[in-house]
Amino acid sequence: MLRARSGAMAVIIALTTPVFLGGVAIAVDVAQWTMARRLMQRQADSSALAAVYAMSQGADINAAVTRDLALNPGFALDTQPVVERGPSVGAYAGDGRAIRVALGTTLRLPFAGIFLPEGARITAAATASLISTGDICVLALENEDVTGIKMTGSSIVDLNCALSTNAVSETAVDAGGASRINASPVIASSGIPPSSSYATGTVLAPYSLAQMDPFADLPDPAFPNGNRRMRVNPNQTASFSPGTYTSVDIKGVANLAPGTYYIDGTDMSINGTATVNGEGVTIVLTSRTADSNPGSVSSMSMNGSATLNLTAPTSGPFEGVLFYRDRRATNTSQRINGNFSSTIRGAIYMPSSTIDFVGNASMNIDCVQLVGRQLVFSGNSTIRNICPEGQGSKAIAGYAVRLVG
């Protein structure tokens, strides 16, 4: 009887062992496939994020993907990565702010290899995108180890939008003295020390994505020939048309017709008794010799109790830009000083210059964007950004990088 039972057990074992071993082999194959799939998905996620970061900085997205894959090795790919700006599939198809990366390789599995000698195909794809984080109205493009935005003295910065700097200093934004800042969020590529100057509820966003230059596509100025003078004596009123000016000294009332005003190699001086009016205008500070002599680019000086009533154009190559200082200029301070009261709408764009609000400047600014290399608010300067609905000029959209698929 015992012998019969032993024989039956041997038969059962003989019959079930291949099934058991096959099950183990399949489990091993599944584990290897799952691990490979996870590693490849991680590669796809990381490289898609790297591509969007590169895009945001104007760098080569394909090179960014190649570099990231080298830094985050998983399984060796047997095909070139597919990199699509404006993906061909998915919820972000055709969106130029999104990048899809697709990866693929062939994995030879121990058990499945008996039936699939060519190996099992593994693929993974990820889509990352720039996602809007709201509007920015003060942006410092400085990207070195210095302070990008500094607020000191008794300055008051009261904005209905965000401040942002690309500086990589641990004090990328510095709010000190008796300054008061009502702007949120405050964004920086590096550190933002806490400060009692920030209004209650202010969101600080250190170590964030460096923001893109919103006017990077503006060309270097190419202006018409001319040698005109814009001079208005105290208690005088004069009207001017678009063109090239090599002398600007305004002490009275200057009325500017719509169009572009090129200030060629001379300081634009707006004195304490001046009033400057203009609708649909852009003032370009430049120089004919900017290429060979960046220091020759015009500067701007606003002093005393001068008043500006200016709005930027709503169309054309300088849409939304009120002041543009040639990006080839050396980094010199463009000061707004004294009891300066203005109503202005449009961007003050000085990408290679420091915009410095000093003295007792008092500005009621209507839908304005300040974009410079660095920005300084000091003395008793006051900036209040009042933007009635429907009257805003071109907004600066803030972005973060996120995986979206």
C-alpha positions as CSV (number, residue, x, y, z in Angstrom):
1,M,0.0,0.0,0.0
2,L,2.8,2.4,1.0
3,R,4.7,1.5,-2.2
4,A,1.6,2.3,-4.3
5,R,1.2,5.7,-2.6
6,S,4.9,6.5,-3.1
7,G,4.5,5.7,-6.8
8,A,1.5,7.9,-7.2
9,M,3.2,10.8,-5.5
10,A,6.2,10.4,-7.8
11,V,3.8,10.5,-10.8
12,I,2.2,13.7,-9.4
13,I,5.5,15.3,-8.8
14,A,6.7,14.4,-12.3
15,L,3.6,15.9,-13.8
16,T,3.5,19.1,-11.7
17,T,7.1,20.0,-11.7
18,P,7.2,21.4,-15.2
19,V,4.1,23.5,-14.4
20,F,5.7,24.7,-11.2
21,L,9.0,25.5,-12.9
22,G,7.2,27.2,-15.8
23,G,5.3,29.3,-13.3
24,V,8.5,30.3,-11.6
25,A,10.0,31.2,-15.0
26,I,7.0,33.3,-16.0
27,A,7.2,35.1,-12.7
28,V,10.9,35.9,-13.2
29,D,10.1,37.1,-16.7
30,V,7.2,39.3,-15.5
31,A,9.4,40.7,-12.7
32,Q,12.2,41.6,-15.2
33,W,9.8,43.1,-17.7
34,T,8.1,45.1,-15.0
35,M,11.4,46.4,-13.6
36,A,12.6,47.3,-17.1
37,R,9.3,49.1,-17.9
38,R,9.6,51.1,-14.7
39,L,13.2,52.1,-15.4
40,M,12.4,53.1,-18.9
41,Q,9.4,55.2,-17.7
42,R,11.7,56.9,-15.3
43,Q,14.1,57.7,-18.2
44,A,11.2,59.0,-20.3
45,D,9.9,61.2,-17.5
46,S,13.3,62.6,-16.6
47,S,14.3,63.3,-20.2
48,A,10.9,65.0,-21.0
49,L,11.4,67.3,-18.0
50,A,15.0,68.0,-19.1
51,A,13.8,68.9,-22.6
52,V,11.2,71.4,-21.4
53,Y,13.7,73.0,-19.1
54,A,16.1,73.3,-22.1
55,M,13.3,74.8,-24.2
56,S,12.5,77.4,-21.5
57,Q,16.1,78.6,-21.7
58,G,16.4,78.5,-25.5
59,A,18.7,75.5,-25.5
60,D,18.7,72.4,-27.8
61,I,16.0,70.0,-26.6
62,N,17.5,67.0,-28.4
63,A,20.8,67.6,-26.8
64,A,19.1,67.9,-23.4
65,V,17.4,64.5,-23.9
66,T,20.7,62.8,-24.9
67,R,22.5,64.3,-21.9
68,D,19.7,63.3,-19.5
69,L,19.6,59.7,-20.8
70,A,23.4,59.5,-20.2
71,L,23.0,60.7,-16.7
72,N,20.1,58.4,-15.9
73,P,20.9,55.1,-17.5
74,G,18.3,52.4,-17.4
75,F,18.2,49.8,-20.2
76,A,20.2,50.4,-23.3
77,L,17.9,51.7,-26.1
78,D,18.0,50.1,-29.5
79,T,16.3,52.9,-31.3
80,Q,16.7,56.7,-31.2
81,P,14.5,58.5,-28.8
82,V,11.5,60.2,-30.4
83,V,11.4,63.9,-29.3
84,E,8.3,65.9,-30.3
85,R,7.8,69.5,-29.5
86,G,4.0,69.9,-29.9
87,P,3.2,66.2,-29.4
88,S,1.5,64.2,-32.1
89,V,-0.7,62.4,-29.6
90,G,-2.3,63.0,-26.2
91,A,-4.1,65.9,-24.4
92,Y,-1.3,68.3,-25.3
93,A,-1.1,67.4,-29.0
94,G,0.1,70.4,-31.0
95,D,0.9,72.5,-27.9
96,G,4.3,74.2,-28.6
97,R,4.9,74.5,-24.8
98,A,4.8,70.6,-24.4
99,I,7.4,68.0,-25.4
100,R,6.8,64.3,-25.6
101,V,9.7,61.8,-25.4
102,A,9.2,58.2,-26.5
103,L,11.7,55.4,-25.8
104,G,12.0,51.8,-26.9
105,T,14.2,48.8,-26.5
106,T,14.1,45.0,-26.8
107,L,14.6,42.8,-23.7
108,R,15.5,39.1,-24.0
109,L,13.7,37.2,-21.2
110,P,14.9,33.8,-20.0
111,F,11.7,31.8,-20.4
112,A,9.9,33.9,-23.0
113,G,13.0,33.8,-25.1
114,I,12.2,30.2,-25.9
115,F,9.1,31.4,-27.8
116,L,10.3,35.0,-28.6
117,P,14.0,34.5,-29.6
118,E,14.0,38.1,-30.9
119,G,13.0,39.4,-27.5
120,A,10.1,41.3,-26.0
121,R,9.5,44.9,-27.0
122,I,9.4,47.5,-24.2
123,T,8.3,51.1,-24.8
124,A,7.7,54.2,-22.6
125,A,6.6,57.7,-23.3
126,A,6.2,60.9,-21.2
127,T,5.0,64.4,-21.9
128,A,6.2,67.5,-20.0
129,S,5.0,71.0,-20.4
130,L,5.3,74.6,-19.3
131,I,2.4,75.3,-17.1
132,S,1.2,78.8,-16.3
133,T,1.7,80.0,-12.8
134,G,0.1,83.4,-13.2
135,D,1.2,86.8,-14.4
136,I,4.5,88.5,-13.7
137,C,5.0,92.2,-13.9
138,V,8.5,92.6,-12.5
139,L,11.2,90.4,-14.0
140,A,15.0,90.6,-13.5
141,L,16.8,88.6,-16.2
142,E,20.1,88.5,-14.3
143,N,21.2,84.9,-14.1
144,E,24.5,85.1,-12.2
145,D,25.4,84.9,-8.5
146,V,24.2,88.3,-7.5
147,T,20.9,89.8,-6.2
148,G,18.4,90.2,-9.0
149,I,15.7,92.3,-7.2
150,K,16.6,94.5,-4.3
151,M,14.1,96.5,-2.2
152,T,15.5,98.8,0.5
153,G,15.0,102.2,2.2
154,S,11.4,103.1,2.5
155,S,10.3,101.8,-0.8
156,I,6.7,100.6,-1.3
157,V,6.1,98.0,-4.0
158,D,2.4,97.4,-4.4
159,L,1.6,95.1,-7.3
160,N,-1.3,93.0,-8.4
161,C,1.1,90.3,-9.8
162,A,4.3,88.5,-9.2
163,L,8.0,89.4,-8.9
164,S,10.6,87.1,-10.4
165,T,14.3,86.9,-10.9
166,N,16.6,84.4,-12.6
167,A,19.6,85.2,-10.4
168,V,21.2,82.2,-8.7
169,S,22.4,84.0,-5.5
170,E,21.1,82.7,-2.2
171,T,19.9,86.3,-1.9
172,A,18.3,86.4,-5.3
173,V,15.6,88.7,-3.9
174,D,16.5,91.0,-1.1
175,A,13.8,92.9,0.8
176,G,15.2,95.0,3.6
177,G,15.2,98.3,5.4
178,A,11.7,99.7,5.9
179,S,10.5,98.5,2.5
180,R,7.0,97.1,2.1
181,I,6.2,94.6,-0.6
182,N,2.7,93.6,-1.6
183,A,3.3,91.2,-4.5
184,S,2.8,87.5,-4.7
185,P,4.3,85.1,-5.5
186,V,7.9,86.2,-5.2
187,I,9.8,83.8,-7.5
188,A,13.5,83.2,-7.8
189,S,15.8,80.6,-9.4
190,S,17.7,80.4,-6.1
191,G,17.3,81.6,-2.5
192,I,14.8,84.2,-1.1
193,P,15.6,85.1,2.5
194,P,12.5,85.7,4.7
195,S,11.7,89.3,5.5
196,S,9.2,91.2,7.5
197,S,8.8,93.5,4.6
198,Y,6.6,91.0,2.7
199,A,2.9,91.5,3.2
200,T,1.0,88.8,5.1
201,G,0.1,85.9,2.8
202,T,3.0,86.6,0.4
203,V,4.0,83.3,-1.3
204,L,7.8,82.9,-1.6
205,A,8.8,80.5,-4.4
206,P,12.6,80.0,-4.2
207,Y,14.5,77.5,-6.5
208,S,11.9,77.9,-9.2
209,L,12.2,77.7,-13.0
210,A,14.1,80.6,-14.6
211,Q,11.6,82.6,-16.5
212,M,11.9,83.3,-20.2
213,D,12.6,86.8,-21.6
214,P,9.1,87.8,-22.8
215,F,10.5,90.1,-25.4
216,A,13.5,88.0,-26.6
217,D,12.2,88.1,-30.2
218,L,12.5,91.9,-30.4
219,P,15.2,92.6,-33.0
220,D,18.1,94.9,-32.4
221,P,16.9,98.4,-33.4
222,A,17.3,99.3,-37.0
223,F,16.1,102.9,-37.2
224,P,15.6,105.4,-40.0
225,N,18.1,108.1,-40.8
226,G,17.5,111.4,-39.2
227,N,19.0,114.0,-36.9
228,R,16.1,115.6,-35.2
229,R,16.0,117.4,-31.8
230,M,13.3,117.0,-29.2
231,R,13.6,120.1,-27.1
232,V,10.9,121.8,-25.1
233,N,11.7,124.8,-22.8
234,P,9.8,125.4,-19.5
235,N,6.3,126.8,-20.0
236,Q,6.3,125.7,-23.7
237,T,4.2,123.0,-25.5
238,A,5.5,121.2,-28.6
239,S,4.3,118.3,-30.7
240,F,6.6,115.6,-32.2
241,S,6.3,112.8,-34.8
242,P,8.0,109.4,-34.9
243,G,11.6,109.3,-36.1
244,T,15.2,109.4,-35.0
245,Y,16.3,112.0,-32.4
246,T,19.9,112.8,-31.5
247,S,19.0,115.3,-28.8
248,V,16.2,115.1,-26.2
249,D,15.7,117.7,-23.5
250,I,12.2,118.2,-22.2
251,K,11.3,120.8,-19.6
252,G,7.8,121.7,-20.8
253,V,5.0,119.8,-22.4
254,A,5.8,117.3,-25.2
255,N,3.0,115.7,-27.1
256,L,4.1,112.6,-29.1
257,A,2.1,111.3,-32.0
258,P,1.6,107.5,-32.3
259,G,4.7,105.6,-33.5
260,T,8.3,104.7,-32.7
261,Y,10.8,107.2,-31.4
262,Y,14.5,106.2,-31.7
263,I,16.8,108.1,-29.4
264,D,20.3,107.9,-31.0
265,G,23.3,108.0,-28.7
266,T,22.1,110.7,-26.4
267,D,20.6,110.8,-22.9
268,M,16.8,111.2,-22.8
269,S,16.4,113.9,-20.2
270,I,12.9,114.5,-18.8
271,N,13.2,117.3,-16.2
272,G,11.2,118.2,-13.2
273,T,8.9,120.6,-14.9
274,A,8.2,118.3,-17.9
275,T,5.0,116.5,-19.0
276,V,5.2,113.9,-21.8
277,N,2.0,112.8,-23.4
278,G,1.6,110.0,-26.0
279,E,-0.7,107.2,-27.1
280,G,0.5,104.2,-29.0
281,V,4.2,105.1,-28.7
282,T,7.4,103.2,-28.2
283,I,10.6,105.0,-27.2
284,V,13.8,103.0,-28.2
285,L,17.1,104.0,-26.5
286,T,19.8,102.9,-28.9
287,S,22.8,104.1,-30.9
288,R,24.1,103.7,-34.5
289,T,27.4,102.4,-33.0
290,A,25.8,99.9,-30.6
291,D,27.6,97.0,-32.2
292,S,31.1,98.5,-31.9
293,N,30.5,100.7,-28.8
294,P,27.8,99.3,-26.5
295,G,28.6,102.2,-24.1
296,S,27.2,104.7,-26.7
297,V,23.6,103.5,-26.3
298,S,21.3,106.2,-25.0
299,S,20.3,106.4,-21.4
300,M,17.1,107.6,-19.7
301,S,16.9,110.1,-16.8
302,M,13.6,111.2,-15.2
303,N,13.8,113.7,-12.4
304,G,11.9,116.0,-10.2
305,S,8.1,116.0,-10.5
306,A,8.0,115.1,-14.2
307,T,4.8,113.5,-15.5
308,L,4.4,110.8,-18.2
309,N,1.0,110.0,-19.7
310,L,2.0,107.3,-22.1
311,T,0.6,104.1,-23.5
312,A,2.3,101.4,-25.7
313,P,1.0,100.4,-29.1
314,T,-1.5,97.6,-29.3
315,S,-0.1,96.1,-32.5
316,G,3.0,96.0,-34.7
317,P,6.6,94.9,-33.9
318,F,6.7,96.8,-30.6
319,E,3.2,95.7,-29.4
320,G,3.0,96.3,-25.6
321,V,6.4,97.9,-25.3
322,L,6.7,101.5,-24.1
323,F,10.4,101.8,-23.5
324,Y,13.1,99.5,-25.0
325,R,16.8,100.0,-24.2
326,D,18.9,98.3,-26.7
327,R,20.0,94.8,-25.4
328,R,23.6,95.5,-26.7
329,A,24.0,98.3,-24.1
330,T,26.4,98.0,-21.2
331,N,24.8,97.4,-17.8
332,T,24.3,101.0,-16.5
333,S,21.7,102.1,-14.1
334,Q,18.6,103.7,-15.6
335,R,17.3,105.9,-12.9
336,I,13.8,107.2,-12.1
337,N,14.4,109.9,-9.4
338,G,12.6,112.5,-7.4
339,N,8.9,113.2,-7.1
340,F,8.0,111.5,-10.4
341,S,4.2,111.1,-10.9
342,S,3.1,109.1,-14.0
343,T,0.3,107.3,-15.6
344,I,1.8,104.8,-18.0
345,R,0.7,101.5,-19.6
346,G,3.2,99.2,-21.3
347,A,6.5,97.4,-20.7
348,I,9.7,99.1,-19.7
349,Y,12.1,96.6,-21.3
350,M,15.9,97.1,-20.6
351,P,17.3,93.5,-20.7
352,S,20.9,94.5,-20.2
353,S,20.4,97.4,-17.8
354,T,19.5,98.0,-14.1
355,I,16.2,99.7,-13.6
356,D,16.6,101.8,-10.5
357,F,13.8,103.6,-8.7
358,V,15.2,106.0,-6.2
359,G,14.5,109.2,-4.2
360,N,10.9,110.1,-3.7
361,A,9.5,108.5,-6.8
362,S,5.7,108.2,-6.7
363,M,4.3,106.3,-9.6
364,N,0.7,105.3,-10.3
365,I,1.4,102.9,-13.1
366,D,-1.4,101.4,-15.1
367,C,-0.8,97.9,-16.4
368,V,3.0,98.1,-16.6
369,Q,5.7,95.4,-16.9
370,L,9.3,96.1,-15.7
371,V,11.9,93.8,-17.3
372,G,15.5,94.5,-16.7
373,R,18.8,92.8,-15.9
374,Q,18.4,93.9,-12.3
375,L,15.8,96.0,-10.5
376,V,16.3,98.2,-7.5
377,F,13.6,99.9,-5.5
378,S,15.1,102.3,-2.9
379,G,14.7,105.6,-1.1
380,N,11.1,106.5,-0.7
381,S,10.0,105.1,-4.1
382,T,6.4,104.0,-4.4
383,I,5.0,101.9,-7.2
384,R,1.4,100.9,-7.4
385,N,0.3,98.9,-10.3
386,I,-3.4,99.6,-11.1
387,C,-4.7,97.5,-13.9
388,P,-8.4,98.0,-14.7
389,E,-10.0,95.0,-16.4
390,G,-9.7,95.0,-20.1
391,Q,-7.0,97.7,-20.2
392,G,-3.9,95.6,-19.5
393,S,-1.0,95.6,-21.9
394,K,0.8,92.4,-22.9
395,A,1.1,90.2,-19.8
396,I,4.2,88.3,-18.8
397,A,3.1,84.7,-18.2
398,G,5.0,82.9,-15.5
399,Y,5.7,79.2,-16.0
400,A,6.6,76.0,-14.1
401,V,7.6,72.7,-15.6
402,R,5.4,69.7,-15.0
403,L,4.8,66.2,-16.2
404,V,1.4,66.1,-17.9
405,G,1.3,62.7,-19.5
